[in-house]
């Protein structure tokens, strides 16, 4: 459960295998779900000037995300 005013949920533990379930969590909760591993890879790709786009890996890896 999350607070109704939350803009997103952050999963901070890097020991959780979350990438495969981020889309499902976002659909169930109706808000973005960001994990530590996901955002680390997203930022590394941005720094390498590679557009981080990967279907099924949450809203962060879609065209809707703002680098």
N, CA, C and O atoms as a Tripos MOL2 file, in Angstrom:
@<TRIPOS>MOLECULE
protein
  268   267    67     0     0
PROTEIN
NO_CHARGES

@<TRIPOS>ATOM
      1 N           0.8450   -1.1760    0.0000 N.3       1 UNK1
      2 CA          0.0000    0.0000    0.0000 C.3       1 UNK1
      3 C           0.8890    1.2370    0.0000 C.2       1 UNK1
      4 O           1.9750    1.2390    0.5800 O.2       1 UNK1
      5 N           0.4100    2.2860   -0.6590 N.am      2 UNK2
      6 CA          1.1720    3.5300   -0.7110 C.3       2 UNK2
      7 C           0.2690    4.6940   -0.3230 C.2       2 UNK2
      8 O          -0.9580    4.5890   -0.3460 O.2       2 UNK2
      9 N           0.8960    5.7860    0.0270 N.am      3 UNK3
     10 CA          0.1530    6.9830    0.4050 C.3       3 UNK3
     11 C          -0.5480    7.5350   -0.8330 C.2       3 UNK3
     12 O           0.0630    7.5840   -1.9010 O.2       3 UNK3
     13 N          -1.7950    7.9480   -0.7290 N.am      4 UNK4
     14 CA         -2.5360    8.4130   -1.9050 C.3       4 UNK4
     15 C          -1.9470    9.6720   -2.5550 C.2       4 UNK4
     16 O          -2.2410    9.9530   -3.7170 O.2       4 UNK4
     17 N          -1.1310   10.4240   -1.8340 N.am      5 UNK5
     18 CA         -0.5110   11.6200   -2.3950 C.3       5 UNK5
     19 C           0.8710   11.3540   -2.9950 C.2       5 UNK5
     20 O           1.5190   12.2760   -3.4890 O.2       5 UNK5
     21 N           1.3220   10.1050   -2.9540 N.am      6 UNK6
     22 CA          2.6490    9.7700   -3.4680 C.3       6 UNK6
     23 C           2.6950    9.9450   -4.9860 C.2       6 UNK6
     24 O           1.7610    9.5680   -5.6940 O.2       6 UNK6
     25 N           3.7920   10.5220   -5.4730 N.am      7 UNK7
     26 CA          3.9950   10.6830   -6.9120 C.3       7 UNK7
     27 C           4.6490    9.4520   -7.5310 C.2       7 UNK7
     28 O           4.5120    9.2010   -8.7290 O.2       7 UNK7
     29 N           5.3580    8.6910   -6.7060 N.am      8 UNK8
     30 CA          6.0700    7.4960   -7.1660 C.3       8 UNK8
     31 C           6.4460    6.6580   -5.9550 C.2       8 UNK8
     32 O           6.3170    7.0870   -4.8090 O.2       8 UNK8
     33 N           6.9120    5.4540   -6.2450 N.am      9 UNK9
     34 CA          7.4360    4.5760   -5.1940 C.3       9 UNK9
     35 C           8.8750    4.2380   -5.5600 C.2       9 UNK9
     36 O           9.1650    3.8970   -6.7070 O.2       9 UNK9
     37 N           9.7740    4.3330   -4.5860 N.am     10 UNK10
     38 CA         11.1810    4.0020   -4.7820 C.3      10 UNK10
     39 C          11.5100    2.7600   -3.9740 C.2      10 UNK10
     40 O          11.2880    2.7260   -2.7640 O.2      10 UNK10
     41 N          12.0370    1.7400   -4.6380 N.am     11 UNK11
     42 CA         12.4900    0.5160   -3.9850 C.3      11 UNK11
     43 C          14.0010    0.6250   -3.8860 C.2      11 UNK11
     44 O          14.7110    0.4980   -4.8840 O.2      11 UNK11
     45 N          14.4880    0.8620   -2.6750 N.am     12 UNK12
     46 CA         15.8980    1.2230   -2.5150 C.3      12 UNK12
     47 C          16.8490    0.0380   -2.4080 C.2      12 UNK12
     48 O          18.0420    0.2040   -2.6600 O.2      12 UNK12
     49 N          16.3920   -1.1020   -2.0600 N.am     13 UNK13
     50 CA         17.2850   -2.2440   -1.8600 C.3      13 UNK13
     51 C          17.7500   -2.8090   -3.2020 C.2      13 UNK13
     52 O          16.9310   -3.0950   -4.0750 O.2      13 UNK13
     53 N          19.0530   -2.9680   -3.3620 N.am     14 UNK14
     54 CA         19.5880   -3.5060   -4.6150 C.3      14 UNK14
     55 C          19.5700   -5.0280   -4.6540 C.2      14 UNK14
     56 O          19.9620   -5.6250   -5.6560 O.2      14 UNK14
     57 N          19.1240   -5.6550   -3.5850 N.am     15 UNK15
     58 CA         19.0820   -7.1110   -3.5270 C.3      15 UNK15
     59 C          17.7320   -7.6810   -3.9850 C.2      15 UNK15
     60 O          17.5480   -8.8980   -3.9990 O.2      15 UNK15
     61 N          16.7990   -6.8130   -4.3560 N.am     16 UNK16
     62 CA         15.5070   -7.2610   -4.8670 C.3      16 UNK16
     63 C          15.5470   -7.3020   -6.3910 C.2      16 UNK16
     64 O          15.9610   -6.3310   -7.0250 O.2      16 UNK16
     65 N          15.1270   -8.4020   -6.9760 N.am     17 UNK17
     66 CA         15.0210   -8.5250   -8.4320 C.3      17 UNK17
     67 C          13.6860   -7.9140   -8.8520 C.2      17 UNK17
     68 O          12.6670   -8.6050   -8.8950 O.2      17 UNK17
     69 N          13.6950   -6.6150   -9.1600 N.am     18 UNK18
     70 CA         12.4440   -5.9010   -9.4020 C.3      18 UNK18
     71 C          12.1910   -5.5340  -10.8540 C.2      18 UNK18
     72 O          11.0470   -5.2610  -11.2170 O.2      18 UNK18
     73 N          13.2090   -5.5180  -11.6940 N.am     19 UNK19
     74 CA         13.0400   -5.0060  -13.0580 C.3      19 UNK19
     75 C          11.9200   -5.7240  -13.7930 C.2      19 UNK19
     76 O          11.1660   -5.0980  -14.5380 O.2      19 UNK19
     77 N          11.8050   -7.0210  -13.5930 N.am     20 UNK20
     78 CA         10.8010   -7.8090  -14.3060 C.3      20 UNK20
     79 C           9.3730   -7.4910  -13.8720 C.2      20 UNK20
     80 O           8.4290   -7.7920  -14.6030 O.2      20 UNK20
     81 N           9.1980   -6.8880  -12.6990 N.am     21 UNK21
     82 CA          7.8390   -6.6460  -12.2040 C.3      21 UNK21
     83 C           7.4730   -5.1660  -12.1260 C.2      21 UNK21
     84 O           6.3870   -4.8280  -11.6550 O.2      21 UNK21
     85 N           8.3540   -4.2850  -12.5760 N.am     22 UNK22
     86 CA          8.0890   -2.8510  -12.4690 C.3      22 UNK22
     87 C           6.8390   -2.4390  -13.2390 C.2      22 UNK22
     88 O           6.0270   -1.6740  -12.7190 O.2      22 UNK22
     89 N           6.6670   -2.9250  -14.4620 N.am     23 UNK23
     90 CA          5.4730   -2.5850  -15.2370 C.3      23 UNK23
     91 C           4.2030   -3.0140  -14.5100 C.2      23 UNK23
     92 O           3.2430   -2.2470  -14.4280 O.2      23 UNK23
     93 N           4.1930   -4.2290  -13.9860 N.am     24 UNK24
     94 CA          3.0070   -4.7310  -13.2750 C.3      24 UNK24
     95 C           2.7240   -3.9050  -12.0260 C.2      24 UNK24
     96 O           1.5700   -3.5860  -11.7420 O.2      24 UNK24
     97 N           3.7720   -3.5550  -11.2780 N.am     25 UNK25
     98 CA          3.5880   -2.7170  -10.0910 C.3      25 UNK25
     99 C           3.0220   -1.3480  -10.4690 C.2      25 UNK25
    100 O           2.1210   -0.8380   -9.8040 O.2      25 UNK25
    101 N           3.5510   -0.7630  -11.5320 N.am     26 UNK26
    102 CA          3.0630    0.5470  -11.9590 C.3      26 UNK26
    103 C           1.5960    0.4760  -12.3820 C.2      26 UNK26
    104 O           0.8120    1.3710  -12.0690 O.2      26 UNK26
    105 N           1.2340   -0.5760  -13.0840 N.am     27 UNK27
    106 CA         -0.1640   -0.7300  -13.4940 C.3      27 UNK27
    107 C          -1.0690   -0.9330  -12.2940 C.2      27 UNK27
    108 O          -2.1470   -0.3420  -12.2240 O.2      27 UNK27
    109 N          -0.6480   -1.7530  -11.3560 N.am     28 UNK28
    110 CA         -1.4570   -2.0180  -10.1600 C.3      28 UNK28
    111 C          -1.6150   -0.7770   -9.2790 C.2      28 UNK28
    112 O          -2.6950   -0.5220   -8.7440 O.2      28 UNK28
    113 N          -0.5300   -0.0050   -9.1330 N.am     29 UNK29
    114 CA         -0.5310    1.1380   -8.2210 C.3      29 UNK29
    115 C          -0.9350    2.4510   -8.8900 C.2      29 UNK29
    116 O          -1.3630    3.3870   -8.2140 O.2      29 UNK29
    117 N          -0.8010    2.5210  -10.2050 N.am     30 UNK30
    118 CA         -1.1750    3.7250  -10.9230 C.3      30 UNK30
    119 C          -0.1750    4.8690  -10.8320 C.2      30 UNK30
    120 O          -0.5000    6.0060  -11.1730 O.2      30 UNK30
    121 N           1.0430    4.5760  -10.3730 N.am     31 UNK31
    122 CA          2.1040    5.5780  -10.2890 C.3      31 UNK31
    123 C           3.4290    4.9190  -10.6780 C.2      31 UNK31
    124 O           3.5330    3.6920  -10.6440 O.2      31 UNK31
    125 N           4.4450    5.7110  -11.0480 N.am     32 UNK32
    126 CA          5.7460    5.1270  -11.3730 C.3      32 UNK32
    127 C           6.3590    4.3980  -10.1790 C.2      32 UNK32
    128 O           6.2100    4.8170   -9.0310 O.2      32 UNK32
    129 N           7.0430    3.3130  -10.4720 N.am     33 UNK33
    130 CA          7.7970    2.5650   -9.4610 C.3      33 UNK33
    131 C           9.2390    2.5230   -9.9510 C.2      33 UNK33
    132 O           9.5170    2.0370  -11.0480 O.2      33 UNK33
    133 N          10.1440    3.0290   -9.1380 N.am     34 UNK34
    134 CA         11.5560    3.1470   -9.4910 C.3      34 UNK34
    135 C          12.3630    2.2840   -8.5310 C.2      34 UNK34
    136 O          12.1570    2.3220   -7.3180 O.2      34 UNK34
    137 N          13.2900    1.5010   -9.0950 N.am     35 UNK35
    138 CA         14.1560    0.6940   -8.2180 C.3      35 UNK35
    139 C          15.5900    1.2170   -8.3040 C.2      35 UNK35
    140 O          15.9660    1.8700   -9.2770 O.2      35 UNK35
    141 N          16.3670    0.9260   -7.2920 N.am     36 UNK36
    142 CA         17.7540    1.3880   -7.2340 C.3      36 UNK36
    143 C          18.5560    0.8520   -8.4140 C.2      36 UNK36
    144 O          19.3180    1.5990   -9.0290 O.2      36 UNK36
    145 N          18.3980   -0.4150   -8.7380 N.am     37 UNK37
    146 CA         19.1410   -0.9970   -9.8590 C.3      37 UNK37
    147 C          18.6990   -0.3700  -11.1760 C.2      37 UNK37
    148 O          19.5300   -0.0720  -12.0340 O.2      37 UNK37
    149 N          17.4160   -0.1740  -11.3350 N.am     38 UNK38
    150 CA         16.8760    0.4030  -12.5600 C.3      38 UNK38
    151 C          17.3980    1.8220  -12.7730 C.2      38 UNK38
    152 O          17.8580    2.1490  -13.8670 O.2      38 UNK38
    153 N          17.3340    2.6580  -11.7580 N.am     39 UNK39
    154 CA         17.7590    4.0510  -11.9150 C.3      39 UNK39
    155 C          19.2730    4.1540  -12.0850 C.2      39 UNK39
    156 O          19.7510    5.0790  -12.7420 O.2      39 UNK39
    157 N          20.0320    3.2350  -11.5130 N.am     40 UNK40
    158 CA         21.4840    3.2220  -11.7090 C.3      40 UNK40
    159 C          21.8130    2.9440  -13.1790 C.2      40 UNK40
    160 O          22.6540    3.6260  -13.7640 O.2      40 UNK40
    161 N          21.1580    1.9520  -13.7730 N.am     41 UNK41
    162 CA         21.3840    1.6430  -15.1830 C.3      41 UNK41
    163 C          20.8940    2.7870  -16.0750 C.2      41 UNK41
    164 O          21.5430    3.1290  -17.0630 O.2      41 UNK41
    165 N          19.7590    3.3690  -15.7280 N.am     42 UNK42
    166 CA         19.2080    4.4940  -16.4910 C.3      42 UNK42
    167 C          20.1960    5.6550  -16.5240 C.2      42 UNK42
    168 O          20.4420    6.2390  -17.5790 O.2      42 UNK42
    169 N          20.7550    5.9820  -15.3750 N.am     43 UNK43
    170 CA         21.7150    7.0960  -15.3050 C.3      43 UNK43
    171 C          23.0040    6.7620  -16.0440 C.2      43 UNK43
    172 O          23.5640    7.6280  -16.7170 O.2      43 UNK43
    173 N          23.4870    5.5280  -15.9360 N.am     44 UNK44
    174 CA         24.6990    5.1350  -16.6660 C.3      44 UNK44
    175 C          24.4880    5.2670  -18.1730 C.2      44 UNK44
    176 O          25.3720    5.7500  -18.8800 O.2      44 UNK44
    177 N          23.3340    4.8470  -18.6660 N.am     45 UNK45
    178 CA         23.0360    4.9880  -20.0910 C.3      45 UNK45
    179 C          22.9370    6.4570  -20.4860 C.2      45 UNK45
    180 O          23.4340    6.8420  -21.5440 O.2      45 UNK45
    181 N          22.3110    7.2760  -19.6620 N.am     46 UNK46
    182 CA         22.2360    8.7110  -19.9430 C.3      46 UNK46
    183 C          23.6300    9.3280  -20.0180 C.2      46 UNK46
    184 O          23.9130   10.1150  -20.9220 O.2      46 UNK46
    185 N          24.4960    8.9800  -19.0800 N.am     47 UNK47
    186 CA         25.8620    9.5170  -19.0860 C.3      47 UNK47
    187 C          26.6320    9.0770  -20.3240 C.2      47 UNK47
    188 O          27.5000    9.8040  -20.8070 O.2      47 UNK47
    189 N          26.3170    7.8870  -20.8410 N.am     48 UNK48
    190 CA         26.9520    7.3830  -22.0590 C.3      48 UNK48
    191 C          26.2700    7.9250  -23.3150 C.2      48 UNK48
    192 O          26.6310    7.5620  -24.4340 O.2      48 UNK48
    193 N          25.2840    8.7930  -23.1150 N.am     49 UNK49
    194 CA         24.5160    9.3930  -24.2020 C.3      49 UNK49
    195 C          23.7560    8.3560  -25.0260 C.2      49 UNK49
    196 O          23.6240    8.4750  -26.2440 O.2      49 UNK49
    197 N          23.2610    7.3350  -24.3250 N.am     50 UNK50
    198 CA         22.4270    6.3040  -24.9390 C.3      50 UNK50
    199 C          21.0190    6.4770  -24.3940 C.2      50 UNK50
    200 O          20.8290    6.5290  -23.1790 O.2      50 UNK50
    201 N          20.0290    6.5680  -25.2730 N.am     51 UNK51
    202 CA         18.6520    6.7120  -24.8080 C.3      51 UNK51
    203 C          18.2450    5.4300  -24.0780 C.2      51 UNK51
    204 O          18.2250    4.3540  -24.6760 O.2      51 UNK51
    205 N          17.9260    5.5430  -22.8030 N.am     52 UNK52
    206 CA         17.5400    4.3450  -22.0420 C.3      52 UNK52
    207 C          16.1010    3.9540  -22.3510 C.2      52 UNK52
    208 O          15.1760    4.3980  -21.6700 O.2      52 UNK52
    209 N          15.9080    3.1220  -23.3760 N.am     53 UNK53
    210 CA         14.5750    2.6760  -23.7670 C.3      53 UNK53
    211 C          14.5450    1.1550  -23.7710 C.2      53 UNK53
    212 O          15.3250    0.5080  -24.4700 O.2      53 UNK53
    213 N          13.6390    0.5960  -22.9850 N.am     54 UNK54
    214 CA         13.5010   -0.8610  -22.9010 C.3      54 UNK54
    215 C          12.0770   -1.1730  -22.4800 C.2      54 UNK54
    216 O          11.7190   -0.9540  -21.3230 O.2      54 UNK54
    217 N          11.2640   -1.6740  -23.3800 N.am     55 UNK55
    218 CA          9.8970   -2.0460  -23.0110 C.3      55 UNK55
    219 C           9.8830   -3.0690  -21.8780 C.2      55 UNK55
    220 O          10.7020   -3.9880  -21.8460 O.2      55 UNK55
    221 N           8.9620   -2.9010  -20.9680 N.am     56 UNK56
    222 CA          8.8100   -3.8430  -19.8670 C.3      56 UNK56
    223 C           9.6240   -3.5300  -18.6360 C.2      56 UNK56
    224 O           9.5700   -4.2670  -17.6520 O.2      56 UNK56
    225 N          10.3910   -2.4280  -18.6750 N.am     57 UNK57
    226 CA         11.2490   -2.0780  -17.5360 C.3      57 UNK57
    227 C          10.7560   -0.8350  -16.7960 C.2      57 UNK57
    228 O          11.5480   -0.1290  -16.1710 O.2      57 UNK57
    229 N           9.4760   -0.5730  -16.8650 N.am     58 UNK58
    230 CA          8.9060    0.5600  -16.1510 C.3      58 UNK58
    231 C           8.9390    1.8450  -16.9460 C.2      58 UNK58
    232 O           9.6030    1.9450  -17.9780 O.2      58 UNK58
    233 N           8.2070    2.8270  -16.4440 N.am     59 UNK59
    234 CA          8.0570    4.1090  -17.1450 C.3      59 UNK59
    235 C           9.3810    4.8370  -17.3160 C.2      59 UNK59
    236 O           9.5250    5.6240  -18.2520 O.2      59 UNK59
    237 N          10.3350    4.6020  -16.4550 N.am     60 UNK60
    238 CA         11.6330    5.2700  -16.5520 C.3      60 UNK60
    239 C          12.3200    4.9520  -17.8740 C.2      60 UNK60
    240 O          13.0770    5.7740  -18.3900 O.2      60 UNK60
    241 N          12.0680    3.7760  -18.4250 N.am     61 UNK61
    242 CA         12.7080    3.3530  -19.6680 C.3      61 UNK61
    243 C          11.8000    3.5410  -20.8690 C.2      61 UNK61
    244 O          11.9400    2.8230  -21.8600 O.2      61 UNK61
    245 N          10.8750    4.4860  -20.8070 N.am     62 UNK62
    246 CA         10.0110    4.7990  -21.9310 C.3      62 UNK62
    247 C          10.2740    6.2180  -22.3920 C.2      62 UNK62
    248 O          11.0340    6.9530  -21.7620 O.2      62 UNK62
    249 N           9.6510    6.6000  -23.4820 N.am     63 UNK63
    250 CA          9.7940    7.9630  -23.9920 C.3      63 UNK63
    251 C           9.1610    8.9900  -23.0750 C.2      63 UNK63
    252 O           9.4200   10.1850  -23.2200 O.2      63 UNK63
    253 N           8.3260    8.5470  -22.1230 N.am     64 UNK64
    254 CA          7.6790    9.4800  -21.1930 C.3      64 UNK64
    255 C           8.6260    9.9780  -20.1160 C.2      64 UNK64
    256 O           8.3460   10.9860  -19.4680 O.2      64 UNK64
    257 N           9.7430    9.2880  -19.9110 N.am     65 UNK65
    258 CA         10.7240    9.6930  -18.8820 C.3      65 UNK65
    259 C          11.5410   10.8750  -19.3900 C.2      65 UNK65
    260 O          11.8840   10.9400  -20.5700 O.2      65 UNK65
    261 N          11.8440   11.7870  -18.5140 N.am     66 UNK66
    262 CA         12.6520   12.9650  -18.8540 C.3      66 UNK66
    263 C          14.0520   12.7880  -18.2930 C.2      66 UNK66
    264 O          14.2170   12.6820  -17.0770 O.2      66 UNK66
    265 N          15.0760   12.7540  -19.1630 N.am     67 UNK67
    266 CA         16.4480   12.6160  -18.6450 C.3      67 UNK67
    267 C          16.9260   13.8740  -17.9610 C.2      67 UNK67
    268 O          18.0550   13.9200  -17.4730 O.2      67 UNK67
@<TRIPOS>BOND
     1     1     2 1
     2     2     3 1
     3     3     4 2
     4     3     5 am
     5     5     6 1
     6     6     7 1
     7     7     8 2
     8     7     9 am
     9     9    10 1
    10    10    11 1
    11    11    12 2
    12    11    13 am
    13    13    14 1
    14    14    15 1
    15    15    16 2
    16    15    17 am
    17    17    18 1
    18    18    19 1
    19    19    20 2
    20    19    21 am
    21    21    22 1
    22    22    23 1
    23    23    24 2
    24    23    25 am
    25    25    26 1
    26    26    27 1
    27    27    28 2
    28    27    29 am
    29    29    30 1
    30    30    31 1
    31    31    32 2
    32    31    33 am
    33    33    34 1
    34    34    35 1
    35    35    36 2
    36    35    37 am
    37    37    38 1
    38    38    39 1
    39    39    40 2
    40    39    41 am
    41    41    42 1
    42    42    43 1
    43    43    44 2
    44    43    45 am
    45    45    46 1
    46    46    47 1
    47    47    48 2
    48    47    49 am
    49    49    50 1
    50    50    51 1
    51    51    52 2
    52    51    53 am
    53    53    54 1
    54    54    55 1
    55    55    56 2
    56    55    57 am
    57    57    58 1
    58    58    59 1
    59    59    60 2
    60    59    61 am
    61    61    62 1
    62    62    63 1
    63    63    64 2
    64    63    65 am
    65    65    66 1
    66    66    67 1
    67    67    68 2
    68    67    69 am
    69    69    70 1
    70    70    71 1
    71    71    72 2
    72    71    73 am
    73    73    74 1
    74    74    75 1
    75    75    76 2
    76    75    77 am
    77    77    78 1
    78    78    79 1
    79    79    80 2
    80    79    81 am
    81    81    82 1
    82    82    83 1
    83    83    84 2
    84    83    85 am
    85    85    86 1
    86    86    87 1
    87    87    88 2
    88    87    89 am
    89    89    90 1
    90    90    91 1
    91    91    92 2
    92    91    93 am
    93    93    94 1
    94    94    95 1
    95    95    96 2
    96    95    97 am
    97    97    98 1
    98    98    99 1
    99    99   100 2
   100    99   101 am
   101   101   102 1
   102   102   103 1
   103   103   104 2
   104   103   105 am
   105   105   106 1
   106   106   107 1
   107   107   108 2
   108   107   109 am
   109   109   110 1
   110   110   111 1
   111   111   112 2
   112   111   113 am
   113   113   114 1
   114   114   115 1
   115   115   116 2
   116   115   117 am
   117   117   118 1
   118   118   119 1
   119   119   120 2
   120   119   121 am
   121   121   122 1
   122   122   123 1
   123   123   124 2
   124   123   125 am
   125   125   126 1
   126   126   127 1
   127   127   128 2
   128   127   129 am
   129   129   130 1
   130   130   131 1
   131   131   132 2
   132   131   133 am
   133   133   134 1
   134   134   135 1
   135   135   136 2
   136   135   137 am
   137   137   138 1
   138   138   139 1
   139   139   140 2
   140   139   141 am
   141   141   142 1
   142   142   143 1
   143   143   144 2
   144   143   145 am
   145   145   146 1
   146   146   147 1
   147   147   148 2
   148   147   149 am
   149   149   150 1
   150   150   151 1
   151   151   152 2
   152   151   153 am
   153   153   154 1
   154   154   155 1
   155   155   156 2
   156   155   157 am
   157   157   158 1
   158   158   159 1
   159   159   160 2
   160   159   161 am
   161   161   162 1
   162   162   163 1
   163   163   164 2
   164   163   165 am
   165   165   166 1
   166   166   167 1
   167   167   168 2
   168   167   169 am
   169   169   170 1
   170   170   171 1
   171   171   172 2
   172   171   173 am
   173   173   174 1
   174   174   175 1
   175   175   176 2
   176   175   177 am
   177   177   178 1
   178   178   179 1
   179   179   180 2
   180   179   181 am
   181   181   182 1
   182   182   183 1
   183   183   184 2
   184   183   185 am
   185   185   186 1
   186   186   187 1
   187   187   188 2
   188   187   189 am
   189   189   190 1
   190   190   191 1
   191   191   192 2
   192   191   193 am
   193   193   194 1
   194   194   195 1
   195   195   196 2
   196   195   197 am
   197   197   198 1
   198   198   199 1
   199   199   200 2
   200   199   201 am
   201   201   202 1
   202   202   203 1
   203   203   204 2
   204   203   205 am
   205   205   206 1
   206   206   207 1
   207   207   208 2
   208   207   209 am
   209   209   210 1
   210   210   211 1
   211   211   212 2
   212   211   213 am
   213   213   214 1
   214   214   215 1
   215   215   216 2
   216   215   217 am
   217   217   218 1
   218   218   219 1
   219   219   220 2
   220   219   221 am
   221   221   222 1
   222   222   223 1
   223   223   224 2
   224   223   225 am
   225   225   226 1
   226   226   227 1
   227   227   228 2
   228   227   229 am
   229   229   230 1
   230   230   231 1
   231   231   232 2
   232   231   233 am
   233   233   234 1
   234   234   235 1
   235   235   236 2
   236   235   237 am
   237   237   238 1
   238   238   239 1
   239   239   240 2
   240   239   241 am
   241   241   242 1
   242   242   243 1
   243   243   244 2
   244   243   245 am
   245   245   246 1
   246   246   247 1
   247   247   248 2
   248   247   249 am
   249   249   250 1
   250   250   251 1
   251   251   252 2
   252   251   253 am
   253   253   254 1
   254   254   255 1
   255   255   256 2
   256   255   257 am
   257   257   258 1
   258   258   259 1
   259   259   260 2
   260   259   261 am
   261   261   262 1
   262   262   263 1
   263   263   264 2
   264   263   265 am
   265   265   266 1
   266   266   267 1
   267   267   268 2
@<TRIPOS>SUBSTRUCTURE
     1 UNK1         2 RESIDUE 1 A UNK
     2 UNK2         6 RESIDUE 1 A UNK
     3 UNK3        10 RESIDUE 1 A UNK
     4 UNK4        14 RESIDUE 1 A UNK
     5 UNK5        18 RESIDUE 1 A UNK
     6 UNK6        22 RESIDUE 1 A UNK
     7 UNK7        26 RESIDUE 1 A UNK
     8 UNK8        30 RESIDUE 1 A UNK
     9 UNK9        34 RESIDUE 1 A UNK
    10 UNK10       38 RESIDUE 1 A UNK
    11 UNK11       42 RESIDUE 1 A UNK
    12 UNK12       46 RESIDUE 1 A UNK
    13 UNK13       50 RESIDUE 1 A UNK
    14 UNK14       54 RESIDUE 1 A UNK
    15 UNK15       58 RESIDUE 1 A UNK
    16 UNK16       62 RESIDUE 1 A UNK
    17 UNK17       66 RESIDUE 1 A UNK
    18 UNK18       70 RESIDUE 1 A UNK
    19 UNK19       74 RESIDUE 1 A UNK
    20 UNK20       78 RESIDUE 1 A UNK
    21 UNK21       82 RESIDUE 1 A UNK
    22 UNK22       86 RESIDUE 1 A UNK
    23 UNK23       90 RESIDUE 1 A UNK
    24 UNK24       94 RESIDUE 1 A UNK
    25 UNK25       98 RESIDUE 1 A UNK
    26 UNK26      102 RESIDUE 1 A UNK
    27 UNK27      106 RESIDUE 1 A UNK
    28 UNK28      110 RESIDUE 1 A UNK
    29 UNK29      114 RESIDUE 1 A UNK
    30 UNK30      118 RESIDUE 1 A UNK
    31 UNK31      122 RESIDUE 1 A UNK
    32 UNK32      126 RESIDUE 1 A UNK
    33 UNK33      130 RESIDUE 1 A UNK
    34 UNK34      134 RESIDUE 1 A UNK
    35 UNK35      138 RESIDUE 1 A UNK
    36 UNK36      142 RESIDUE 1 A UNK
    37 UNK37      146 RESIDUE 1 A UNK
    38 UNK38      150 RESIDUE 1 A UNK
    39 UNK39      154 RESIDUE 1 A UNK
    40 UNK40      158 RESIDUE 1 A UNK
    41 UNK41      162 RESIDUE 1 A UNK
    42 UNK42      166 RESIDUE 1 A UNK
    43 UNK43      170 RESIDUE 1 A UNK
    44 UNK44      174 RESIDUE 1 A UNK
    45 UNK45      178 RESIDUE 1 A UNK
    46 UNK46      182 RESIDUE 1 A UNK
    47 UNK47      186 RESIDUE 1 A UNK
    48 UNK48      190 RESIDUE 1 A UNK
    49 UNK49      194 RESIDUE 1 A UNK
    50 UNK50      198 RESIDUE 1 A UNK
    51 UNK51      202 RESIDUE 1 A UNK
    52 UNK52      206 RESIDUE 1 A UNK
    53 UNK53      210 RESIDUE 1 A UNK
    54 UNK54      214 RESIDUE 1 A UNK
    55 UNK55      218 RESIDUE 1 A UNK
    56 UNK56      222 RESIDUE 1 A UNK
    57 UNK57      226 RESIDUE 1 A UNK
    58 UNK58      230 RESIDUE 1 A UNK
    59 UNK59      234 RESIDUE 1 A UNK
    60 UNK60      238 RESIDUE 1 A UNK
    61 UNK61      242 RESIDUE 1 A UNK
    62 UNK62      246 RESIDUE 1 A UNK
    63 UNK63      250 RESIDUE 1 A UNK
    64 UNK64      254 RESIDUE 1 A UNK
    65 UNK65      258 RESIDUE 1 A UNK
    66 UNK66      262 RESIDUE 1 A UNK
    67 UNK67      266 RESIDUE 1 A UNK
